[in-house]
């Protein structure tokens, strides 16, 4: 709900800016120089005030100009001392002196004049819609912030948000010469039911060729009102199917958790964390701990499975599963790929982590948020009614546990509420923020860093579990025997060791305590299940962890 309210507030703010009489964005004409300058100055200031790193106005300004070559290939930008020269082909068309300082307004004035001059000399630029020119400039500006910041034109941002009420065809594909090769189908089997198969190639959607289309163009073709029909032309094994395949768009629900009772343990599997999933999990937990029917007794304990999903190849595209949230440091930190949802990840936001932690403890610190900018430093605490009945809790993590899931694991471990078992986590502790650029679009950028309640930073370091299963030679029986002897817990001083984010030696030492690795053999899961089946051993270990 918090995400939805923030999103609505952002949309209202963006819409209010678009209500002026003069066309927006202003065309690159001399009579609009003041308005162009205002748009640019606002962008420099908004981004600079939100970015959690150091970036000069001059860097953003010049990176934006240089990126115009993406829409006008003959354009070149050359810097010589304090002079900037812009050329079209071999012809120099505009030259200006760099402002002496880093004033947003002085750079905006210089760049505004340059944009208008080059626009007037380029036939290609004059044929492009003004908004697309600004989008190209803002894309370049954002590139000055580093590889994990991204600019989204307003139409893409709106389309993504409207996906929560629109229908969609949810699939995963790889662009190929003929069109879109299906890597996997939807998890609810809609596409399987109409006869589509993995490795099929969709060549046309409603008669429009798919080859060479951008991810957003494909997304736009797949999106539409719920229950409306969409027609695919398909190649299978290199041959066109004799007839088209008709698919009905459906409402793609946010990824949630799965629950099962097995071996007397309540198991919650949460590979994707968002605020909706955290709320639903808490509601389910309240039901499970209050059941009094004769067939169902209280579980021995709860196993919270936060092992994440592995990344896919860099050239694979997924249409969104509509998990709203501001955190993009998701799969990209494990191996980048294009995700048409582009605003949320399986790790989730600090607010999603708070919702999850509150399901198991009614108070206490969830995360310390620290950043360079004013307002970034804050403490997020649990708050609410703990529905878990303080049942024994084991949290399972691995190298694909990421973002908000790492925050939750750290909070539950630091508080002594849970035993955390598995491998070192991903180390994705960057908290991100969406910044609206004067109704043009959205920049998603690093805003702050997440620190565990004990003070250590998660970025780069990750969360080290109390019980490590990723060291060589570990077996279920061997680990159980070690724990029964009162050994095998990593001391608290090592779990909570604080280090600088650029101290690569210290980080490497920390990671070596419990190497990041996927729990592919389910060793961590099975160990957690075994501990919950031995209440006395669990109680001794959790007390030992709290005293260490």
N, C-alpha and C positions, 0 to 999 in steps of 0.2 A: 504493500500500500504506500509506503514512504516513497518508493521509486516512482510509482504512478503519480503521486502528488507533485514530486519534484519535476517530473516530465511535463505535467500539465502547466506548471508554473513557467517552465522554460518555453513551452509553446506559446503561452499567452504573451510572454515578453517579446518573443520573436514576432508574433502577429501584430503587436501594438506598434512595432517599428515600421511595419509595412503599410500603415494607414495614412501616410502623408500623401499630399496631392501630387507632388512631383514624382515622376517615374523613378523606381528604384530597381537596381542600382543605377546611378547616373551614367549616362553615356560618356565615352571618353572624348569629349569635345571641350574646346577652350572655355566656352561659357559655363561649363560645369566644373571648372578647376577647383573651386572652393569645396564643392560637395565631394569630389573624388578625394581631395586631400583629407576631408573629415572621415571618410570611410577607412582610408589607410591608417590615419593616426589612431582611430579607435581600435583597429585590429592590432597594431603594434602594442598599444597600452594594455588591452584586454589579455593578450597572450603573455606579455611580459609580466603582468601582475599575477598570473595563475601558474606559470611554469615553475616547476620545482628545481630548475637548474639555472645556470647562468647563460643568458643569450643577449647579445647586443642588438639594439634596434637596427644598426647598419647591416648586420648579418641577415636578419629577416627581410629587410627592404631589398637588398641586392639578390637574395635567393629567390624572391618572388619575381623580380625582373628577369632573372636568368631562365626561370621556368616557362616564360612565354614562348620559348623555343619549342615547347611541346605542341603548341598550336600554330606557330609560325617558324618552320624549320630553318628558314634562311636568316633568322634573327640570331645575333651574337652579341655578347656583353664582354667588354674588355676593361680591366682596371689597370691603370698605370699611375702609381703614386696616389694622389688625391683626386684623380680624374677618372670618370667612368665614361666609356664610349660605347654607344649602341649602333650596330650596323645591320643592314639588310643585304645579305650577300657580300659583295665587295665594297658596297657604298656605306660610308659613315653617315648616319641620319640624325644622331643627336649626341651631344656631349655635355656633361655637367660636372661641377665640382662637388665632391662629397661634403656634406655639412661637417663643421668642425667637431661637434660633439655627438651625443646619442639622444638628442631630443626627438621624440616621436613626431612632433609637428614639423620640425625642420626637415626631417627625412621624408615625411609625407608630402611636403610641398615640393621637394626635389623629385620624388618618384612620380607624383601626379603629373608634373610637367613632362617628364620623360615618357610616361605612358601615353599621354595625349599626343605628343610629337610623333612617336613611333606608330601609333594607331593611324595618324593622318597620312603616313607615308606607305603603309602596307595595305594593299588591296585585300589580302587574305584576312587580316585582322578586322577590317571594316565589314567583312561579310559574316563575321562570327557574332552571335548574340552577346550583348554586353555581360550578362550574368556568367556566360561560359569563360569570358576573358578574366573576370574577377576570380572565378573558381580556379583557373589555371594559376593566377598570381598567388592566391591563398594556399594552394597546394605547394608552391615553391617556398612561400614564407614558412609553412609548417615543416618543410624538410630541414630548415635551419635548427630545429629543436632536437633532431636525432631520429633514428630509424623507427622508434616505437610510438611516435606521435603521428596523428593522421587527421586530415581535413576531409569532411563530408559535406558536399553540397546540400542545401536545405531540402531539395526534393528527395534525396536519398534518405536523409534523416527522417523526414515525414513519412516516407514510404515504409521505413522500418517500423516506426511507431504504429502506423495504421495496420501493420501485419497482425497486431493483437486483436483486431476486430475483422480484418479481411480474411479471405480464404487464400490458400497457398497450395502448391504441389511441392512437398518436402522431399528432396532427393540430394544425393551427393554425386557430383560428376567431375570429369576431367575434360577440359577443352582439347579437341583433336581437330585435324584438318576437315573432317566431314561434319563436325558438330559437337555434341556433348556425349561423351562415353560415360555410361552409368557405372559408378564405382560401387555404390550400394543403394538399396531401396529404403523407403521409409520404415521405421520400426513398427508401425501399425498395419503393415501389409496392404495398404491401399493400392500400391502400384503392382505388387505381385498378383493381386486379385484381378487386375485387368490384363495380365499377360506380359508385363514388362519383366526383363531379366537383367541381371548385372552383365556388363559388357555390351549391352545394346547401345546403339548410337542414335540419339535424337537429332535428326537433321533439320526438322522444321517444327515450329510451335505455332499452331493456328495459321499455317501457310507462310510463316516468316522463317527464313533461313537462320539457323543458330550459329553457324560457323563464323568465327571472328567477333562475336558479340562480347561486350564487357559483362562482368558479373552482375552489374546493376541492370543492364538491358535484359539479361536472362531472367533475373529476379522479377523485373516488371512484367515480363511475358507470363510468368508462372503465377503471379499474384492477381487476385480478382475477388468478386463477391463469393461468399461461401455457397457451395452447391452448384455454381456455374461450371460449364463444361469447357474442357481444353483439349485440343486435338494434336497428337504427335504423329509425325512421320518418322519411321524407325528403320535403321539398318541392323540386321542380325547376321553375324558371321560374314559381313561384307556385302550382304544382299538385302535389297529393300523388301520389307514385309508387304504382302499383297494388299493389305488394307491398313488404314490408319488405326491408331489406338486412342480411344476417348477416355479421358480421366476427369473426374469430378473434383473440383477444388474443395478442400476441407479446412477447418480451423485447426491450426497446429497448436496444440497445448504446450505450455512451458514444460521443460523437462522436470521430472519430479523424482521422488525416491521410490524404492521398492521395499516392502516389509514382508518378513516371514518369521514364523516361530519355528525354530529347528533345534533339536536337542535341548529343549527347555530354555533357549535363549531367544530374546527378541532381537532380530537382526535388521538394522536399517542400512540399506545400501544407497549411498548418495553420491554418485559419480559426478553430478552437476549440481552446484549450489547456487540457489537464488532465493530471494525473499519469499517467493511463493512456496518453494519447497520447504524452507525452514518453518514457515507457519503451518503447513500441512503436516509436517513431521511432528511438531509439538502437539497438534490436535490428535494425531494418531496415538501418540505416546500417552496422552491423557486417557484415552479410551482403554488402551492396553493395561494400564496400571490400576484401573478402576473396575475391571471386569470381575464379576462375582459369580458367574454361572458355573455350575458344577464341573463342566468339562474343561474349564480354563482356569488355571491357577496363575499366580504371579510368576513371571519368568525368573530364572536364576539371576539374570542380569541382562544388560543391553550391550550389544556390539554395534558400534557406529562405524560403518565402513566408508572411509573418505578416500580410498584409493581412486585416483582419477582415471580418465580414459586416455590412451596413448594418442599422440598426434598422427595426422595423416600426411601424405606427401605434399610437397610445396606447391604443386600445380593442381591440387584438388580443391573444388569449391563445394561448400555446403549451403543449401538454402536454409534460412534461419528457423530455429525452433522457438523463436519468440521468447527468449529468456531475458527480460528487460533488466538493465543494470548499467552502471557507468564504467565497469572495469574491463578494459581490453587486454590487459596482460594475462592472456589465457593460454591458448595453444601456441601463440607466437613465441613465447619464451622457451618452448620445448622443440620447436621446429615449425617455422612459419607456414601457414597456408591461408588461402583466401576464404573468409567466412562471410557469407552474405548478410549475416546478422550484425556483425562488426561492432556491436556495442557491449556485448556481455560475454562472459566466458564461464567455463565449468567451475572455476575457482570462486567466483562470486565477489560481492562487495563487502566492505566492513559491516554494513547494515545487515546483510544476509548472514554474516558470521555472528553478529550479535543475536539475531533471531534464533540461530541454531544453538548457541551457547546457553541462551535463556531457557531452552527446553530442558537443560540439565542442571542449571544453578540459577537461583533467583537474584543473586547480586554478585558483585565483584567486577574487576576490570576485565574487559574483553580485549581491547587493543589500545595502545598509545599511538596516536597519529602525529607525526612530526614532519614539518615541512619548512621551506625557506620563506614562504609568503605569509603575510598577515592572515590570521584565521585558520591556517593549516594545522597548527598545534591544538590537539584536543584529546580528551580521554573518552572513549566509548565504553560504557558499562552495561552489564546485564541488568535487566529489570523486568519483573513480571512474576508470575506464579510458575514455579518449577513443577512440571507435570511428571517428572521421572520418578518421583517417590524415593529419590536418592538410592535407587537400585545400583548395584555394582556396574561400572561402566568401563568398557574397553574401546579405545579408538584405534582403528587400523589405518596406517598411512603408508605411502610409498613415494617414489620419485615423481609420480604424476599427480600427487596431492598439491594443489596450487592455489595461490591467492587467498580468498576468503576462507577456504577450507584449511589452509595453513594457519590463519589467524585463529580459527576455532580450535584447532588441535593444540596450539600453543597455550591458549587461555585455559582449556580444560586440564592440560598438563600442569601449568604453573600453579593453578588453584588447588591442585591435589584432588580434583573431582574424578579424574580418570587415569587409568594406565594407558599410555600411548605406545603402540607396538608397530614395528615395521622397519622401514628404511628412511633415510634422510629425505625430506620433501624438496619440492622444486626450487624453492628460494625466490618466489615471486612476491615481493613485498611492496611493490609500487602501487599506490592508490591513485586512481586516475580521475579526471574531471572533464566534463564537457563544457566548452566555452563557446558561447554564441557570438558570432562576428557580424554585428550590425545587420542582422536578418539575411546575411549571405549564406551562412552555413555554420557548421560546428567543427571546432578543433578538439579532438580528444587527446589529452596530454597528461604527463605525470604531474601530480599535484602535491603528494606527500608520500612518506614512507611509513609502513606499518612496523611497530615494535611490540614484542610480546609484553605482557604485564610485568615480567621480571626485568625488562629493559633492553634486551638484545634486539637488533634489527633483523627482520626476516629476509630482506632483499639480498640475494646472493648466497646467504648463509643457510636459509631454510630452517626447519624445525628438526631437532635431533630427538628421536623417540627414546623414552626411558629403557625400553627393551628392544634391542636391535636384532633383526633377523636377516640382514643383508651381508653380514660378514661371511667369508668363505667357510664351508664345512658345517654350517649350522643345520641341525635336524630337529624335528619336533621333540623327540624324546630327549635328545641331548640338551636342548634349551630348557625343557621342563625339569630335568634333573638338576641343572645348574641353579635354576630359580628355587627349587625345593631346598637346596643347600644354603640358601640365603645369599647367593651371588647372582650376578648377571644384570643388575640394574646400573645404568650409567649414573654416576654421582650428579647431584643437582648442580654443583659448581661447574661441571662441564656442560650440562644441558643449557645453562643460562649464561654462559660466558658471553660477555659483551666485547665486540670488536668493531673497528672502523670498517665501513663498507669497501674501502679500497685496500684493506690489508689482506692481500691475496694469500700470504703465507698462513695467517691465522685462520682464514676461511678454509683453506685446504686442509689444515689440521682438524678443524671442526668437522668437515665433511668426512674425513677419514675415520672418525669415531663410529659412524654408521653410514656407509656409502649409499648415496642415492641410487636406487635400482627399482625396477618394477617388481611387485610381488607376484610374479608369474606362476609360481608353484603353490600359491596360497599358503605359504608357511606362516606368515604373520596372522592371517585369518584363522588358521587352524590352532595356532598357539593361543590366540584370544579366546576362542571357543573353549579350549581346554582349561584355561585359567578361570573362566566363569563357571565351569563345572566343578571347580575345587574352591568353594567359598573361603575355606580357612587359608589356603595359599594366597588367594586374591587379597584377602583382608591383611595378611602379613605384608604382602608386597606394597599395597597402597599406603599402609602405615609407614613402611620403610622409606618409601618415596617421599612422603610428607616430612619425615624427620631429616632426610639427607640434605 
